[in-house]
């Protein structure tokens, strides 16, 4: 198994919460997806850990995040 860990900084925590269901749905349908964990931390920070069954599947996810549209309510750190 391989995981992608993504630090996040929220511009609007309430908007991020409302977008989470759609985000989880899209990610959980990706090939190789095993599990995802999203954690809101104090202040405007958070972390996501997405677990895949192979390094190849994790790398495909990273490519999709880097090439996709920006999130409206959070800025992702290095993926």
Buried (B, 14 or more C-beta within 10 A) or exposed (E): EBBBEBBBEBEEBEBBEEBBEEBBEEBEEBEBBBEBEBEBEEEBBBBBEBBBEEEEBBBBBBEEBEEEEEBEBBEBEEB
